[in-house]
Amino acid sequence: MSERGAAGPGPAAIQVSRIMRPDDANVAGNVHGGTILKMIEEAGAIISTRHCNSQAGEACVAALARVERTDFLSPVCIGEVANVSAEITYTSRHSVEVQVNVMSENILTGAKKVTNKATLWYVPLSLKNVNKVLEVPPIQYARKEQEDEGKKRYEEQKLDRLETKQRNGDMIFPVINPEPHTVGYSQSSLIHLVGPSDCTLLGFVHGGVTMKLMDEVAGIVAARHCKTNIVTASVDAINFHKKIKKGSVITISGRMTFTSNKSMEIEVFVDADPFVDEPQERYRAVSAFFTYVSLSKEGKPLPVPQLLTETEDEKRRFEEGKGRATRAGRAPPRWRRRRRRRERRGRLGREARASLAAFLLGASVAALPVALGSPPALLAAPGLRGRLALVLHVAGVNAALLLLYPRPLYKIAVRAGFLGFAFGCGLLLSAGRSAWRHFGWYMCSLSLFHYSEYLVTAINNPRSLSLDSFLLNHSFEYNLAALSSWVEFTLEKLLFPELKQITWLSTVGLLMVIFGDCLRKAAMLTAGSNFNHIVQNEKSDTHTLVTSGVYGWFRHPSYVGWFYWSIGTQVLLCNPICVVGYALASWRFFRERIEEEEITLIHFFGEEYLEYKRKVPSGLPFIKGVKVEL
């Protein structure tokens, strides 16, 4: 090991060298990607620990907190020398940035080539108290710009770590008799007991050991999917959320998330079960995305079998992986060609037209009184003839949709037709003078809200359009809340019928519903393609910060609209219990949702969003959004 000049207290750069032996090889005969990752982490740990102990004070050891995206530029061969150079490039009060380059050297010919580049972040932990983070001695910068650039990188990685921690929580469960090339077919897990040789002086696992195990699991997933030789192409940011103590049992799990023609992305996470000393619940310790490529026996790239996604979660992860691949320059051109062809053919336009036609067809149930010569309030006392007419109408609409649309469009049309039918029934109920009149208003409001969510998305952001855009399967809690409001209305109608006939109160609720829905749809239309029903974790090339229109009034106008719409539906129904319950549940949901979303927005837009946040309120009472301390 060698070291060179300092830029402040402690060594600013070191070099660690080691000859690659046969036991470092993978099945393809090249050095295992996990071995390189382990060497990178060892060099980073040495230089950061030395630096943090370079001044008088409490002794400490540097713990790995994060590894930025790492590309494997070329393989290292057995017999070559791997020269790992590490340099401290930035220090904050409690963290150290280390940049590492790996160069392979053929000691017979003298030929050298760069194989890896990585950026690592460490925090100093006290030897006396491992939960105490110490201060880092500052380094001197050759130029002020270097410090400014380092601070920017520090802020970005801190926000990204927080964002990743917020969305961690997935588990991998075994699949019985999975089909080839599905997620369940290739997913893999490895269980490892943490021993003394895996740990630092403090008794916690070396980051390099964890990364090597993660790479092994990712390699197994890739090999199972391809049935060929595979090599690590890159590793996305690795976030170390919590320390893993000696004696813990760790489960390293991997699953395929995305495939292109030339590469595949595997999500890997590490869960720890502490058993020794202080038994605790299992927790998520580390997470990352690995990218692999498939190679022939001659070392030439092979096409990767397409991943078959089955569930909505798998499809969502596939789209997110495709976005990461596109930004990293790994997505093949055919994705973009296919997308342009789809847009030219107007496929999404047909989906919107099919849904609108089906909605109107379903809503035509409101014309039944005219056809039957019955009173407008048909549903108030339908009779045998009216019930038969309703059944025949439903059957006829469904038959028409089956004949008109192929299966993919039928799935859209049948949902839109159902919402249209509910809207038409609401109109029929509204035409009467019974206690069900206000429930008719509610049915119209509810069905129109869900259908307009799909239609506006189809017009506004067709690339994100899916069956989920109807929001009919929003969540179990959402469906339970709707059911509870129906139950309360029915019971109170039977026990206290006069409570359901307060027209002025229902009118106030209706106005709240109209205001909330109009505000939400105005927000969706103003945001354009920037609006998505799912909080985006990756910034697209067209993603911009919208601050005009209704976004000049509130930072989150779509949430404000939904908040008052949901409460308004219960005021409309004169449901006193659900009014309180909806208000509390909606407020809590949007408080957590806004904090999660603002972490991402700050990551995307930095100071621009922070300035916008200072000027414009969230729009929801007592919700100020995420607090960022840098």
C-alpha positions as a printed NumPy array, in Angstrom:
array([[  0.   ,   0.   ,   0.   ],
       [  1.24 ,   3.494,  -0.798],
       [ -0.003,   6.965,  -0.018],
       [  0.602,  10.428,  -1.418],
       [  0.335,  14.053,  -0.42 ],
       [ -2.248,  15.498,   1.875],
       [ -4.784,  18.227,   1.222],
       [ -5.256,  18.851,   4.904],
       [ -4.958,  16.741,   8.045],
       [ -4.383,  13.043,   7.3  ],
       [ -3.61 ,  11.351,   3.976],
       [ -5.681,  12.607,   1.03 ],
       [ -4.941,   9.613,  -1.241],
       [ -3.726,   6.024,  -0.939],
       [ -3.258,   3.063,  -3.259],
       [ -3.897,  -0.59 ,  -2.404],
       [ -2.631,  -3.32 ,  -4.752],
       [ -3.269,  -7.054,  -4.885],
       [ -2.649,  -9.781,  -7.417],
       [ -5.794, -11.597,  -8.495],
       [ -5.745, -15.331,  -7.662],
       [ -7.845, -18.233,  -9.025],
       [-10.089, -18.21 ,  -5.941],
       [-11.126, -14.641,  -6.928],
       [-12.631, -15.865, -10.224],
       [-16.249, -16.318, -11.204],
       [-17.482, -19.143, -13.441],
       [-16.545, -17.145, -16.55 ],
       [-12.887, -16.995, -15.416],
       [-12.826, -13.262, -14.661],
       [-12.481, -11.674, -11.23 ],
       [-15.774, -11.707,  -9.323],
       [-17.459,  -8.296,  -9.304],
       [-18.051,  -8.665,  -5.572],
       [-14.298,  -9.074,  -5.006],
       [-13.655,  -5.729,  -6.707],
       [-16.399,  -4.079,  -4.652],
       [-14.842,  -5.457,  -1.469],
       [-11.404,  -4.097,  -2.417],
       [-12.927,  -0.7  ,  -3.211],
       [-14.594,  -0.569,   0.206],
       [-11.424,  -1.653,   2.024],
       [ -9.432,   1.162,   0.429],
       [-12.167,   3.66 ,   1.286],
       [-12.364,   2.432,   4.881],
       [ -8.584,   2.724,   5.341],
       [ -8.247,   6.279,   4.069],
       [-11.397,   7.608,   5.772],
       [-10.562,   5.977,   9.123],
       [ -7.014,   7.384,   8.983],
       [ -8.31 ,  10.826,   8.155],
       [-10.927,  10.831,  10.913],
       [ -8.232,   9.9  ,  13.462],
       [ -5.693,  12.415,  12.135],
       [ -6.427,  14.965,  14.862],
       [ -6.376,  14.61 ,  18.63 ],
       [ -9.7  ,  13.453,  19.975],
       [-11.861,  10.411,  20.473],
       [-10.733,   7.329,  18.517],
       [-13.146,   6.209,  15.783],
       [-13.626,   3.905,  12.822],
       [-15.22 ,   4.964,   9.525],
       [-18.429,   3.108,   8.653],
       [-19.714,   2.877,   5.093],
       [-22.992,   4.744,   4.605],
       [-23.438,   4.795,   0.816],
       [-21.812,   3.779,  -2.457],
       [-22.76 ,   5.842,  -5.488],
       [-23.395,   4.264,  -8.881],
       [-20.412,   2.129,  -9.899],
       [-19.716,   1.052, -13.495],
       [-17.627,  -2.005, -14.343],
       [-15.824,  -0.644, -17.396],
       [-13.856,  -3.805, -18.201],
       [-13.173,  -7.143, -16.473],
       [-10.118,  -7.875, -14.356],
       [ -8.392, -11.136, -15.273],
       [ -6.762, -13.722, -13.041],
       [ -3.028, -13.05 , -12.716],
       [ -3.427,  -9.285, -13.153],
       [ -2.715,  -6.79 , -10.395],
       [ -5.64 ,  -4.661,  -9.238],
       [ -4.459,  -1.194,  -8.18 ],
       [ -7.123,   0.53 ,  -6.101],
       [ -6.559,   4.282,  -5.657],
       [ -8.648,   6.116,  -3.052],
       [ -8.782,   9.864,  -2.491],
       [-10.766,  12.041,  -0.091],
       [-12.552,  14.679,  -2.167],
       [-15.004,  16.25 ,   0.3  ],
       [-15.757,  16.354,   4.014],
       [-18.845,  17.633,   5.776],
       [-19.272,  17.885,   9.508],
       [-20.097,  14.2  ,   9.92 ],
       [-19.223,  12.47 ,   6.638],
       [-16.339,  11.81 ,   4.252],
       [-16.535,  11.422,   0.48 ],
       [-13.964,   9.054,  -0.996],
       [-13.492,   8.612,  -4.745],
       [-11.916,   5.352,  -5.855],
       [-10.411,   4.26 ,  -9.179],
       [ -9.477,   0.677,  -9.979],
       [ -6.81 ,  -0.017, -12.594],
       [ -5.788,  -3.496, -13.694],
       [ -2.172,  -4.147, -14.652],
       [ -0.76 ,  -7.049, -16.644],
       [  2.586,  -7.516, -14.89 ],
       [  3.981,  -9.458, -17.859],
       [  3.343,  -6.822, -20.534],
       [  2.888,  -3.714, -18.377],
       [ -0.473,  -2.97 , -20.031],
       [ -2.888,  -1.034, -17.813],
       [ -6.559,  -0.2  , -18.076],
       [ -9.171,   1.485, -15.864],
       [-11.786,  -1.057, -14.776],
       [-13.895,   0.703, -12.124],
       [-14.733,   4.118, -10.706],
       [-16.721,   4.595,  -7.51 ],
       [-17.708,   7.197,  -4.937],
       [-18.216,   6.172,  -1.308],
       [-19.519,   8.006,   1.756],
       [-18.355,   7.201,   5.298],
       [-19.313,   8.401,   8.764],
       [-16.949,   8.184,  11.802],
       [-18.271,   6.112,  14.724],
       [-16.771,   6.307,  18.197],
       [-14.926,   3.22 ,  19.458],
       [-16.462,   3.848,  22.88 ],
       [-20.04 ,   4.277,  21.678],
       [-20.911,   2.913,  18.239],
       [-24.099,   4.999,  18.107],
       [-22.146,   8.239,  18.444],
       [-21.154,   9.934,  15.182],
       [-18.063,  12.093,  15.572],
       [-17.038,  15.208,  13.696],
       [-14.767,  14.906,  10.655],
       [-11.541,  16.958,  10.38 ],
       [-11.925,  19.317,   7.4  ],
       [ -9.671,  19.108,   4.351],
       [ -8.248,  21.976,   2.347],
       [ -9.426,  22.527,  -1.227],
       [ -7.291,  23.739,  -4.104],
       [-10.222,  25.81 ,  -5.389],
       [-13.45 ,  27.104,  -3.888],
       [-15.337,  25.427,  -6.731],
       [-14.202,  22.007,  -5.501],
       [-15.795,  22.6  ,  -2.114],
       [-19.014,  23.899,  -3.685],
       [-19.262,  20.903,  -6.001],
       [-18.587,  18.541,  -3.105],
       [-21.298,  20.18 ,  -1.009],
       [-23.764,  19.763,  -3.854],
       [-22.923,  16.053,  -4.131],
       [-23.3  ,  15.72 ,  -0.356],
       [-26.771,  17.286,  -0.372],
       [-27.91 ,  15.12 ,  -3.281],
       [-26.766,  11.856,  -1.711],
       [-28.285,  12.765,   1.653],
       [-31.679,  13.393,   0.111],
       [-31.42 ,  10.261,  -2.015],
       [-30.594,   8.163,   1.056],
       [-33.623,   9.567,   2.858],
       [-35.845,   8.94 ,  -0.163],
       [-34.626,   5.341,  -0.515],
       [-35.151,   4.69 ,   3.187],
       [-38.727,   5.953,   2.872],
       [-39.63 ,   3.461,   0.138],
       [-37.839,   0.389,   1.481],
       [-40.082,  -2.322,   2.831],
       [-40.686,  -4.877,   0.091],
       [-40.295,  -8.54 ,   0.923],
       [-39.602, -11.485,  -1.392],
       [-41.784, -14.537,  -0.94 ],
       [-41.303, -17.939,  -2.595],
       [-43.387, -18.766,  -5.676],
       [-44.699, -22.279,  -6.266],
       [-44.05 , -23.701,  -9.762],
       [-43.108, -20.39 , -11.407],
       [-42.962, -20.074, -15.174],
       [-39.526, -19.515, -16.84 ],
       [-38.434, -15.9  , -17.247],
       [-40.864, -14.634, -14.609],
       [-39.752, -12.739, -11.516],
       [-40.554, -15.681,  -9.26 ],
       [-38.555, -18.09 , -11.417],
       [-35.187, -16.377, -10.915],
       [-35.582, -14.714,  -7.508],
       [-33.033, -15.978,  -4.994],
       [-32.022, -15.626,  -1.363],
       [-28.868, -16.364,   0.59 ],
       [-28.674, -16.726,   4.38 ],
       [-25.382, -15.893,   6.107],
       [-24.34 , -15.935,   9.751],
       [-22.15 , -12.928,  10.498],
       [-18.874, -14.088,  12.06 ],
       [-15.828, -12.272,  13.473],
       [-13.985, -12.383,  10.127],
       [-16.821, -10.384,   8.531],
       [-16.625,  -7.539,  11.032],
       [-14.739,  -4.374,  11.89 ],
       [-13.113,  -3.598,  15.239],
       [-16.506,  -2.469,  16.499],
       [-18.141,  -5.802,  15.752],
       [-20.179,  -4.663,  12.755],
       [-20.064,  -6.088,   9.243],
       [-17.602,  -4.601,   6.735],
       [-19.462,  -2.86 ,   3.919],
       [-17.303,  -4.742,   1.421],
       [-18.411,  -8.112,   2.805],
       [-22.047,  -7.125,   2.421],
       [-21.524,  -5.881,  -1.141],
       [-19.763,  -9.117,  -2.144],
       [-22.666, -11.205,  -0.843],
       [-25.157,  -8.943,  -2.626],
       [-23.262,  -9.327,  -5.884],
       [-23.293, -13.114,  -5.491],
       [-27.075, -13.173,  -5.063],
       [-27.587, -10.787,  -7.989],
       [-25.37 , -13.048, -10.102],
       [-27.462, -16.1  ,  -9.192],
       [-30.667, -14.28 , -10.207],
       [-29.125, -13.201, -13.527],
       [-27.748, -16.7  , -14.259],
       [-31.099, -18.343, -13.494],
       [-32.853, -15.963, -15.855],
       [-30.394, -16.277, -18.753],
       [-28.867, -19.748, -18.275],
       [-25.579, -18.298, -19.63 ],
       [-22.381, -16.727, -18.336],
       [-23.112, -13.348, -16.778],
       [-20.953, -10.456, -15.556],
       [-21.644,  -7.373, -13.451],
       [-22.014,  -4.281, -15.646],
       [-22.8  ,  -1.69 , -12.968],
       [-24.163,  -1.167,  -9.488],
       [-26.624,   1.598,  -8.718],
       [-26.292,   3.523,  -5.468],
       [-25.953,   1.164,  -2.48 ],
       [-27.502,   2.579,   0.677],
       [-26.481,   1.233,   4.081],
       [-29.485,   2.085,   6.245],
       [-28.483,   0.358,   9.494],
       [-25.43 ,  -1.38 ,  10.923],
       [-25.323,  -5.192,  11.017],
       [-23.902,  -6.623,  14.238],
       [-21.724,  -9.695,  14.682],
       [-23.84 , -12.764,  15.372],
       [-26.729, -11.551,  13.219],
       [-28.275, -13.764,  10.577],
       [-28.613, -11.821,   7.341],
       [-30.853, -12.71 ,   4.421],
       [-29.711, -11.348,   1.072],
       [-32.603, -11.41 ,  -1.409],
       [-32.598, -10.6  ,  -5.097],
       [-35.249, -10.32 ,  -7.814],
       [-35.299,  -9.284, -11.451],
       [-36.917,  -5.905, -12.029],
       [-36.128,  -5.005, -15.652],
       [-34.622,  -6.463, -18.824],
       [-33.646,  -4.818, -22.068],
       [-32.244,  -6.623, -25.074],
       [-28.702,  -6.369, -23.694],
       [-28.895,  -6.036, -19.913],
       [-30.923,  -6.927, -16.842],
       [-31.472,  -5.121, -13.565],
       [-31.671,  -6.997, -10.27 ],
       [-32.9  ,  -5.443,  -7.029],
       [-31.041,  -6.741,  -3.985],
       [-31.714,  -6.021,  -0.336],
       [-30.291,  -7.264,   2.921],
       [-32.443,  -7.978,   5.976],
       [-30.817,  -8.596,   9.35 ],
       [-32.057, -10.709,  12.275],
       [-30.027,  -9.856,  15.398],
       [-29.948, -12.886,  17.7  ],
       [-26.894, -12.373,  19.89 ],
       [-26.865, -10.058,  22.95 ],
       [-30.008,  -8.05 ,  22.151],
       [-32.618,  -9.88 ,  20.059],
       [-34.566,  -7.432,  17.867],
       [-37.077,  -7.531,  15.057],
       [-35.783,  -8.073,  11.516],
       [-34.851,  -4.821,   9.759],
       [-33.801,  -3.671,   6.293],
       [-30.063,  -2.946,   6.415],
       [-28.932,  -2.412,   2.805],
       [-30.521,  -2.039,  -0.647],
       [-29.234,  -1.58 ,  -4.204],
       [-29.781,  -2.324,  -7.899],
       [-27.244,  -4.408,  -9.857],
       [-27.051,  -4.525, -13.646],
       [-25.748,  -7.623, -15.432],
       [-25.076,  -8.585, -19.036],
       [-25.231, -12.03 , -20.631],
       [-22.119, -13.404, -22.363],
       [-21.375, -16.33 , -24.643],
       [-18.54 , -18.767, -23.925],
       [-16.367, -16.57 , -26.161],
       [-17.191, -13.525, -24.018],
       [-19.469, -11.849, -26.57 ],
       [-22.741, -10.172, -25.486],
       [-25.899, -12.241, -25.888],
       [-29.532, -11.095, -26.036],
       [-31.3  , -11.205, -22.67 ],
       [-34.636, -13.087, -22.472],
       [-37.53 , -10.706, -21.917],
       [-38.792, -10.585, -18.325],
       [-42.441, -11.651, -18.052],
       [-44.224,  -9.421, -15.545],
       [-47.415, -10.75 , -13.96 ],
       [-48.54 ,  -8.469, -11.122],
       [-49.121,  -4.723, -11.044],
       [-46.144,  -4.317,  -8.679],
       [-43.89 ,  -6.179, -11.091],
       [-45.062,  -3.991, -13.974],
       [-44.461,  -0.85 , -11.915],
       [-40.934,  -1.975, -10.979],
       [-40.262,  -2.823, -14.636],
       [-41.211,   0.716, -15.73 ],
       [-39.074,   2.239, -12.981],
       [-36.144,   0.054, -14.034],
       [-36.609,   1.087, -17.651],
       [-36.401,   4.707, -16.54 ],
       [-33.131,   4.072, -14.689],
       [-31.757,   2.23 , -17.698],
       [-32.662,   5.065, -20.034],
       [-30.961,   7.663, -17.842],
       [-27.867,   5.498, -17.567],
       [-27.686,   5.093, -21.344],
       [-28.294,   1.352, -21.156],
       [-31.752,   1.081, -22.706],
       [-31.68 ,  -0.191, -26.315],
       [-32.998,   2.112, -29.056],
       [-35.894,  -0.253, -29.754],
       [-37.714,   0.958, -26.598],
       [-37.827,   4.474, -27.947],
       [-38.812,   3.279, -31.445],
       [-41.658,   1.184, -30.066],
       [-42.899,   4.076, -27.918],
       [-42.915,   6.455, -30.902],
       [-44.762,   3.885, -33.036],
       [-47.387,   3.428, -30.33 ],
       [-47.91 ,   7.183, -30.09 ],
       [-48.193,   7.534, -33.89 ],
       [-50.765,   4.721, -34.042],
       [-52.826,   6.535, -31.405],
       [-53.225,   3.442, -29.214],
       [-53.698,   5.532, -26.096],
       [-56.183,   7.727, -27.928],
       [-58.309,   4.64 , -28.619],
       [-58.226,   3.749, -24.928],
       [-59.581,   7.18 , -24.004],
       [-62.293,   7.005, -26.689],
       [-63.282,   3.48 , -25.661],
       [-63.626,   4.528, -22.034],
       [-65.738,   7.571, -22.92 ],
       [-68.066,   5.559, -25.162],
       [-68.457,   2.892, -22.467],
       [-69.13 ,   5.484, -19.763],
       [-71.883,   7.117, -21.829],
       [-73.321,   3.718, -22.718],
       [-73.484,   2.777, -19.048],
       [-74.962,   6.166, -18.119],
       [-77.762,   5.625, -20.651],
       [-79.56 ,   3.746, -17.868],
       [-80.846,   7.204, -16.911],
       [-83.013,   7.095, -20.064],
       [-84.915,   3.98 , -18.932],
       [-87.856,   5.932, -17.417],
       [-88.466,   7.505, -20.83 ],
       [-88.33 ,   4.121, -22.532],
       [-90.623,   2.503, -19.975],
       [-92.942,   5.448, -19.576],
       [-92.189,   5.411, -15.831],
       [-91.649,   8.286, -13.38 ],
       [-88.119,   9.774, -13.409],
       [-87.469,   8.388,  -9.897],
       [-87.378,   4.815, -11.235],
       [-85.009,   3.467,  -8.598],
       [-87.019,   4.777,  -5.66 ],
       [-89.667,   2.105,  -6.328],
       [-88.55 ,   0.117,  -9.338],
       [-91.051,  -2.751,  -9.226],
       [-90.606,  -5.992, -11.157],
       [-90.671,  -4.289, -14.541],
       [-88.05 ,  -1.737, -13.494],
       [-85.742,  -4.38 , -11.996],
       [-85.958,  -6.457, -15.142],
       [-85.157,  -3.401, -17.249],
       [-82.051,  -2.686, -15.137],
       [-80.819,  -6.283, -15.47 ],
       [-81.379,  -6.266, -19.222],
       [-79.594,  -2.921, -19.532],
       [-76.51 ,  -4.221, -17.689],
       [-76.45 ,  -7.407, -19.762],
       [-76.895,  -5.464, -22.988],
       [-74.126,  -2.99 , -22.192],
       [-71.723,  -5.791, -21.284],
       [-72.553,  -7.727, -24.459],
       [-72.019,  -4.618, -26.571],
       [-68.634,  -3.964, -24.98 ],
       [-67.571,  -7.583, -25.56 ],
       [-68.493,  -7.289, -29.243],
       [-66.964,  -3.86 , -29.774],
       [-63.597,  -4.197, -28.056],
       [-60.785,  -6.778, -27.91 ],
       [-59.79 ,  -8.004, -24.444],
       [-57.228,  -5.237, -23.568],
       [-59.741,  -2.492, -24.425],
       [-62.624,  -4.458, -22.901],
       [-60.918,  -4.341, -19.479],
       [-60.939,  -0.549, -19.753],
       [-64.43 ,  -0.319, -21.232],
       [-66.096,  -2.554, -18.638],
       [-64.749,  -0.396, -15.795],
       [-65.804,   2.799, -17.511],
       [-69.201,   1.244, -18.29 ],
       [-69.66 ,   0.291, -14.633],
       [-68.878,   3.864, -13.543],
       [-71.263,   5.213, -16.177],
       [-73.994,   2.879, -14.935],
       [-73.415,   4.096, -11.367],
       [-73.589,   7.706, -12.606],
       [-76.863,   7.043, -14.427],
       [-78.358,   5.316, -11.383],
       [-77.324,   8.318,  -9.323],
       [-79.222,  10.58 , -11.706],
       [-82.31 ,   8.401, -11.345],
       [-82.131,   8.525,  -7.551],
       [-81.572,  12.288,  -7.654],
       [-84.8  ,  12.761,  -9.586],
       [-86.931,  11.604,  -6.65 ],
       [-87.917,  13.207,  -3.374],
       [-87.093,  10.265,  -1.125],
       [-84.266,  10.068,   1.429],
       [-82.226,   8.313,  -1.248],
       [-82.067,  11.522,  -3.285],
       [-78.903,  12.722,  -1.6  ],
       [-77.36 ,   9.28 ,  -2.006],
       [-77.981,   9.752,  -5.749],
       [-75.927,  12.951,  -5.603],
       [-73.216,  10.948,  -3.882],
       [-73.272,   8.185,  -6.534],
       [-72.907,  10.775,  -9.305],
       [-70.014,  12.467,  -7.489],
       [-68.169,   9.227,  -6.717],
       [-68.487,   7.671, -10.185],
       [-67.629,  10.9  , -12.007],
       [-64.56 ,  11.407,  -9.8  ],
       [-63.125,   7.979, -10.587],
       [-63.907,   8.096, -14.3  ],
       [-62.539,  11.619, -14.75 ],
       [-59.27 ,  10.485, -13.092],
       [-58.793,   8.031, -15.964],
       [-59.971,  10.378, -18.713],
       [-57.791,  13.318, -17.636],
       [-54.772,  11.007, -17.325],
       [-55.457,   9.7  , -20.848],
       [-55.533,  13.257, -22.197],
       [-52.773,  14.646, -20.018],
       [-50.167,  11.933, -19.527],
       [-51.01 ,   8.901, -21.723],
       [-47.636,   7.257, -21.058],
       [-48.601,   6.627, -17.438],
       [-52.116,   5.397, -18.299],
       [-53.165,   2.013, -16.898],
       [-56.18 ,   0.312, -15.336],
       [-54.981,   1.689, -12.008],
       [-55.695,   5.203, -13.331],
       [-59.364,   4.666, -12.44 ],
       [-58.218,   4.521,  -8.778],
       [-60.85 ,   1.827,  -8.153],
       [-58.247,  -0.343,  -6.404],
       [-56.564,   2.568,  -4.641],
       [-56.056,   0.691,  -1.364],
       [-57.81 ,  -1.577,   1.106],
       [-58.206,   1.373,   3.491],
       [-59.862,   3.477,   0.776],
       [-62.38 ,   0.738,  -0.049],
       [-63.063,   0.162,   3.654],
       [-63.746,   3.871,   4.135],
       [-66.243,   3.872,   1.253],
       [-67.987,   0.795,   2.653],
       [-68.195,   2.328,   6.117],
       [-69.884,   5.452,   4.72 ],
       [-72.534,   3.328,   2.956],
       [-73.182,   1.35 ,   6.135],
       [-73.508,   4.511,   8.238],
       [-75.871,   6.119,   5.741],
       [-78.107,   3.033,   5.62 ],
       [-78.252,   2.53 ,   9.387],
       [-78.91 ,   6.191,  10.144],
       [-81.54 ,   6.313,   7.393],
       [-83.39 ,   3.476,   9.147],
       [-82.92 ,   4.792,  12.697],
       [-82.945,   8.572,  12.161],
       [-84.567,   9.225,   8.756],
       [-84.901,  12.953,   9.418],
       [-81.08 ,  13.193,   9.667],
       [-80.788,  12.291,   5.979],
       [-83.167,  14.986,   4.786],
       [-81.188,  18.113,   5.709],
       [-81.086,  19.492,   2.174],
       [-79.087,  22.625,   2.958],
       [-76.308,  20.547,   4.573],
       [-76.227,  18.111,   1.65 ],
       [-76.038,  21.1  ,  -0.706],
       [-72.977,  22.385,   1.185],
       [-71.418,  18.932,   0.824],
       [-72.201,  18.888,  -2.896],
       [-70.523,  22.274,  -3.338],
       [-67.453,  20.962,  -1.453],
       [-67.385,  17.934,  -3.759],
       [-67.622,  20.077,  -6.898],
       [-64.929,  22.466,  -5.636],
       [-62.568,  19.657,  -4.616],
       [-62.957,  17.682,  -7.842],
       [-62.572,  20.773, -10.048],
       [-59.45 ,  21.855,  -8.142],
       [-57.908,  18.399,  -8.487],
       [-58.604,  18.151, -12.212],
       [-57.284,  21.691, -12.736],
       [-54.076,  20.624, -10.964],
       [-53.753,  17.535, -13.172],
       [-54.283,  19.552, -16.362],
       [-51.891,  22.31 , -15.252],
       [-49.145,  19.811, -14.388],
       [-49.541,  18.019, -17.72 ],
       [-47.142,  15.102, -18.174],
       [-45.537,  15.983, -14.819],
       [-48.585,  14.576, -13.013],
       [-48.619,  10.9  , -12.053],
       [-50.781,   8.899,  -9.665],
       [-47.634,   7.192,  -8.336],
       [-44.927,   9.227,  -6.578],
       [-41.964,   9.146,  -8.963],
       [-38.597,   8.114,  -7.539],
       [-36.661,   8.853, -10.72 ],
       [-36.623,  12.158, -12.591],
       [-37.459,  11.926, -16.287],
       [-35.927,  14.157, -18.943],
       [-39.198,  16.086, -19.342],
       [-39.884,  16.492, -15.608],
       [-40.206,  20.195, -14.722],
       [-41.244,  22.048, -11.572],
       [-44.757,  23.468, -12.07 ],
       [-45.418,  26.675, -10.112],
       [-48.072,  28.402, -12.259],
       [-51.868,  28.27 , -12.256],
       [-53.36 ,  26.538,  -9.218],
       [-49.804,  25.602,  -8.182],
       [-49.327,  29.29 ,  -7.461],
       [-52.033,  28.989,  -4.793],
       [-51.012,  25.676,  -3.197],
       [-47.951,  23.421,  -3.512],
       [-50.178,  20.335,  -3.678],
       [-53.505,  21.433,  -5.213],
       [-54.456,  17.894,  -6.301],
       [-54.195,  16.71 ,  -2.693],
       [-56.095,  19.76 ,  -1.448],
       [-58.871,  18.996,  -3.923],
       [-59.043,  15.324,  -2.958],
       [-59.026,  16.226,   0.756],
       [-62.054,  18.514,   0.517],
       [-63.788,  16.225,  -2.008],
       [-63.56 ,  13.253,   0.366],
       [-64.916,  15.226,   3.332],
       [-67.59 ,  16.79 ,   1.121],
       [-68.954,  13.363,   0.15 ],
       [-69.706,  12.651,   3.819],
       [-71.204,  16.086,   4.45 ],
       [-73.396,  15.424,   1.408],
       [-74.566,  12.119,   2.939],
       [-75.036,  13.769,   6.361],
       [-72.774,  11.112,   7.91 ],
       [-71.501,  12.728,  11.146],
       [-69.244,   9.822,  12.143],
       [-67.613,   9.483,   8.728],
       [-67.167,  13.258,   8.407],
       [-64.838,  13.143,  11.402],
       [-63.264,   9.838,  10.388],
       [-62.63 ,  10.939,   6.79 ],
       [-61.151,  14.252,   7.922],
       [-58.696,  12.596,  10.306],
       [-57.759,   9.723,   7.973],
       [-57.351,  11.984,   4.923],
       [-55.275,  14.496,   6.853],
       [-52.94 ,  11.806,   8.148],
       [-52.62 ,  10.17 ,   4.711],
       [-51.802,  13.429,   2.92 ],
       [-49.362,  14.532,   5.625],
       [-47.293,  11.356,   5.075],
       [-47.749,  11.482,   1.293],
       [-46.634,  15.112,   1.054],
       [-43.513,  14.461,   3.135],
       [-42.625,  11.498,   0.928],
       [-43.235,  13.447,  -2.27 ],
       [-41.326,  16.534,  -1.158],
       [-38.228,  14.464,  -0.402],
       [-38.288,  13.439,  -4.06 ],
       [-39.019,  16.961,  -5.309],
       [-36.131,  18.429,  -3.339],
       [-33.912,  15.704,  -4.75 ],
       [-35.111,  16.57 ,  -8.277],
       [-35.043,  20.365,  -8.118],
       [-32.912,  21.269,  -5.091],
       [-32.885,  24.935,  -4.117],
       [-35.509,  25.793,  -6.75 ],
       [-38.091,  23.693,  -4.92 ],
       [-36.957,  24.874,  -1.485],
       [-37.541,  28.484,  -2.593],
       [-40.98 ,  27.545,  -3.965],
       [-41.755,  25.745,  -0.69 ],
       [-40.906,  28.877,   1.301],
       [-43.267,  31.048,  -0.761],
       [-46.304,  28.812,  -1.344],
       [-48.271,  26.93 ,   1.36 ],
       [-49.13 ,  23.25 ,   1.058],
       [-52.84 ,  24.111,   1.032],
       [-53.788,  21.605,   3.724],
       [-54.378,  22.718,   7.337],
       [-51.421,  22.235,   9.701],
       [-49.328,  20.436,   7.057],
       [-46.071,  22.221,   6.263],
       [-44.297,  19.378,   4.456],
       [-40.92 ,  17.767,   4.974],
       [-38.283,  19.492,   7.101],
       [-34.826,  19.323,   5.539],
       [-31.762,  19.893,   7.682],
       [-28.526,  19.913,   5.694]])
